[in-house]
Amino acid sequence: MISELQFNNPGLIPAIAQDYKDGTVLMMAWMNQQSIEQTLATGEAHYWSRSRSELWHKGATSGHIQKVKELFYDGDGDTILIN
């Protein structure tokens, strides 16, 4: 799946997280290959922080962990949707 994605020059791709049950958009964040791999391996959302230049596990400090039910990408492979 990762080989189908189109990352930008810094190696990032936008990811939209939405509520699995009702489709409410929760947030937009950036992912890189490592964060996608961590998300797929753990079933919990991991993102890339552009401001801190580091991988972050959503909810690690706030407690609002995002459990991932499904992960999709659009037809161009340049945006990810996380349910």
Long-range contacts (C-beta under 8 A, 24 or more apart in sequence): 1-40, 1-71, 1-73, 2-33, 2-36, 2-37, 4-73, 4-77, 5-36, 5-73, 5-77, 5-78, 5-80, 6-76, 6-77, 6-78, 7-32, 7-33, 8-78, 12-48, 12-50, 13-78, 13-79, 13-80, 14-78, 14-79, 14-80, 15-47, 15-79, 15-80, 15-81, 15-82, 16-79, 16-80, 16-81, 16-82, 17-45, 17-58, 17-66, 17-82, 18-81, 18-82, 18-83, 19-83, 20-69, 20-70, 20-83, 26-66, 29-58, 31-80, 36-71, 36-80, 39-68, 39-71, 39-82, 40-71, 43-67, 43-68, 44-68, 45-82
